[in-house]
Amino acid sequence: MTTVLLGATVLIAGAYAFINGFHDVSNSVATSVRTRALTPRIAAGLAAGFNLAGSLLSTALAVALTVRFVELPAGAGGLGILLAGLLAACGWGLWTWWRRIPSSSTHALVGGIVGSGAAATLVGGENIAGSARVIWEQIALPLLLSPLIAFVLAYLLVFPASWLMRYSSPRRGDAGNRMAQSVFTSAFALGHGLQDGQRTMAVIVLALAAAGTADTASIPLWVQIFAGTALAAGTLFGSWRLTHTLGYNLVRVDPLRGMSAQAVSSSMLFLGGLWLHMPLSSTQLMASAIVGAGVNQRFSTLRRSVLREILATWLATAPAAAVLGGILFLALSPLLG
């Protein structure tokens, strides 16, 4: 049974990475497509390629997550917790995609695993509550603070960017900003691969450790390739439902403000993935940066009803995924022996 559960967990982890790419492609391309810096097809191709490159570039964040994320029980119990958490995160991601609302796959994954871990105690399993402090301090808190930082930085970046363009004609300035957007689209996708690809790797390695077939000290190459390929495939075949929300419905974005939002969000992804080894949500960073840059103009075009719906979804993501993860674990518990 442990082997079957391990195989199922790895497959669902691949599905989670695919849905992640499918769901998050809009983060990489929304502003570039909105300002016509790139065509949709070229933007999606760039995002897929750089997502794969980012996943293969480093494993430092994945190793850090496997060490500090959660202490899973060995055997079927630990695999059941991961499997239920992954299923909950996949379900939430698909639901928010259908609703055209950008949401954090990281919050959904953390919530799903915490909820399934709590449900495990109800059926006599080991308690993972000892991981709660680590999850809060090193995962949940950065995820909550990073959107505020992205909003402020994007708002402030518009000032020096506008000053640098003060002698350029609008046409020439827009052309330069569109070129910069093309670069930052690739940079953001690379950072997305660094962040989200490594989270999938961490989950698979935790599953291998729970099954007793690997340790958490390193990431096997096949895990890196598997996670990166699944993420890139989801990006390449991704949906454009969320692009309309981020690029058109939320706030009016011109090339300068689109460039500012992409510069801030991609820089923060690199900072978290390569130096701080801290998980950050690409969805929250990009949406917050778009709002921050977008409201820094003479006539604010922010649609507050859309923003309220997005914020409500962000607040509901972790609790909803936790409840769903708990229900799924209780449903799976008869199979765990």
N, C-alpha and C positions, 0 to 999 in steps of 0.2 A: 504493500500500500504506500509506503514511503516513496518508492520509485515513481509510482503513478502520480502521487501528489507533487513530487518534484518536477516531473515533466509538465504537468498541468500549470504549475506556477510559472515555469519558464515561458511557456506558450502565452499565458495571459500577460506576463511581463512584456513580451513582444507586442501583444495587442495593445497594451497600455502605451508603449512607445509609438506605435503606429497612430493611435488615436491622438496622442500628444502632438505629433507632427501634423496630422490632419486638422486638428483643432487650432494649432498655434501658427500655421503658415501665415495667417492674416496679420499676426504681430510683426512679422518680418517685412511684409510687402504692402501693408495697407496705405501708408503715407506715400510710398514711392508710386504706387498705382494711382492714388488719388491725385497727385500733382503731375502725373504723366512723366515722371522721371524714368520709369521702366514700363514695358508692356507686361501684362499679367503672366504671359508664358515665360518670358525671360526672367521675371522676378521670381517665379516659382522654381525655375530651374536653378537659379543662383542659390536660393534658400535651401533647396534640397542638397546641393553639392556641398555647401558650407556647413550645413547641419552634420553631414557625415564627417567632414573634415574636423569639425569641432569635437565630435564624439571620439575620434581617433587621436586627437591632439594630446590629451592628458587624462590621467585617471586619479589625480590627487584628490579631487573632491569626492569621487566614488569611494576611495579608500577611507577618507575621513568620515564619510557617512556610515560605512559599514562598522566602523569602530564605535561611533558615538550616537548613532541614530536610535536603535532600540535593541534591548537584550531579549532575544527570542528563545523560547524553550526549544530543546532539540527534538527532532523527530517529527511525527505527524502534526503535533500541536502547533509547533512553530510554522510549519508549512501551511497549515490551515489558516493561521492568522494572516500570513502574507497573501494567500490566495483570496481570502474574503476582502482584505483591504484593497487589493488590486482590482477586483471585480467592482467594488464600490466606486473606486476612482474612475474606472472606465465608464460605468453607468452615468456618473455625474457629468463627465466630460461630454458624452453623447447628448445628454439632456440639455446642457447649456448651449451646445452647438446648435441643436434644433431650435432653441429659443433665441438664437442670435445674440447671446450674451457672453462676452469674454470672461473666462473664469480661470482660476489657478489650478492646474493639474497637480501642483505640489501640495497645496492645501488639501486637495481632495485625497491624495495619497496618504498624507500624514493623518488626516481625519479618519480615513478608512481603516488604517492599521491600528490607530488608538482605539477605535470603536470595536474592532474585531478582537483586539487584545482584552478589552474590558469584558466582552461577552465570553471570552474563554474562561474567565474566573467563575462565571455563573454555572459552568458545567464541570467545575473541578479542575480546570487547567491552571498552569502557573500564571502568577500575576506579573504583568510587565509594568506595573505602576511605577517601579523604580526608574523607568526611563522617562517619566513625565517631565521631570525638571530639565533634563538634557534637551528633550524635544522642544520645550518652551524657550529655553535660553538660547539655543544654538540654531533652531529651525523656525519656530513659530514667531518669535520676536523679530528676527531679521525680516521675515516675510511681511510683518505688519508695518515695520518702520520704513522699509525700502520704497513703497509707493509715495510716501510723504516726501522723502528725500528726492525722488525722481521728479515729482511735481515742482518742488522749489528750484532744483537745478535747471530744469527745462525753462521755467519762467525766467530765471535770471540770465540764462544763456542767450535769450533773444536780444538782450540789450547790447552785448558786445558784437553779436552777429549783425545786428542792424547798423551799428557804428561802422563796422568794416565795409558795409555795402553803401555807405553814405554818398560816395562819389560815382557809384555805378548806376547806369540806367536800369529801370525795372526789368527790362528784357534781359540785359546782360547779367544782372543779379540773380534772376530766376534760373537762368541757364547754369550759372556756377553752383547754385544750391541744388539743382537737379543732379549735376555730376557728383556732388558730395553725397547726395542721397543714395546714388547707386553704390558708392563705396560703403556707406553705413548700412545699407541693406545686407550686403555680404558680411559685414562685421557683426551685425546683430544676429544673423543666422549662425555664424561661427560661435558666438557667445551662447546662443540657444543650444547648440550641440554640446558645448562645454557643460552647460548646466543640466539640461533635461536628459541628455544622453547618459550622463554619469549617474543620475538618479536611478535610471533603469538598471544600469550595471550594478549599483549598490544593492538593489532589491534581489537581483539574480544571485549575487554572491552571498547575501544573507540566506537565501533559499538553499544554496549549495552547502553552506555551513550548517544549517539546521538539519540537512540530510546526512551530514558527516562526510561529504565528498570533497570539501575544500575548506580553507581557512579564510579569514577576512583581511589577511595581511597584504594581499595583492589581487589584481583583477586579471583573470585569464584572458588571453588575446581573443578567443572565440566569443567571450561575453562582450568584449568591446566591439567587435565587428557585428555581432548579432544586434546589439542595442542600437548602434549607429545606423545600420542598414534599415532596421524597422522604423526608426525616426525619420530617416531621409525618404523612405518610401511613402510614409504618411504625408510628409511635406509635399512631395511631388504630386501625389494624387489628392491633395487637400482640398477642402471646401472653401468657397469664397463667401459663405454666409456671414462670417464675422467681419470681413473686410469692409462691408457696407456700414456696419456699426461703427468701427474704429475710424474709417477714413471719411465717412460722409455724415453719419447721423449724430455723432457725439459733439463735434466742434468743427468749425471751418478751419481747414489747414492749407496754408500756402507753402511754396517750396522752402522758404526760410524757416518757418515753424516746423515743417516736417523734418527738415535737416536737423534742427535743434533737438527735437524729440528723439530721433534715431541716434544722434550722437550721445546723448545722456544715457539712454537705456542700454545701448551696446557697451558703453564704457563701464556701466555698473555690472553688467553680466560678466565681463572680463575680470573686473575687480573681485567679484564674489567667487568666480570659478577658479581663477589662477592664483590669486594672492591670499584672499581671506579664507578660501575653502569653505564657503558659506552658500547654502542654497538660496537663490532668489527667483522669484516668479517673473518670467519674461512677459507674461500677459499683464500683470499688475504694473510692471515697470513701463511698458510701452503705453498702456492706456493712461497712466498717471502723467507720463511725460507729454503725451499728446494734449491732455487737458491743460497742463502747466504752460506749455508753449502757446496753445491756442487761445487762452484767456489773456495773454499778454499782447493785446492789440487794442486799438482805439475803441472799436465797437465789439464787445464780447458776443460771440456767436454760440456760446455753450448752451446745449439743450439739457436743462437741469433734470427733466423727467427721465432722459436716457441715463444720465449720470447716477441718479438715485436708484434706478433699477440695477445698474452695474454694481454699485456699492452694496446694495442689499444682497445681491448674489454672492459677492465676496464674503460678506459676513456670514452667510448661510452655508458656504461651501464646506468648511471643516465639520460643523455640527451635523449637517445633512449626510455627509459621507460617513461620519462616525456611526450614526444610526443605521445607515444602510449596511456598513461593514459588520456591525453587530448582528443584524438580522441574518446576513449571509453566513456568518460564522455559525450561528445557531442552527441554520439549515444544513450546513456541512458537517456539523459535529458528529452525527451518527456514523459518518464515513471515516472519522479519524481514529476510531477504536478507543 
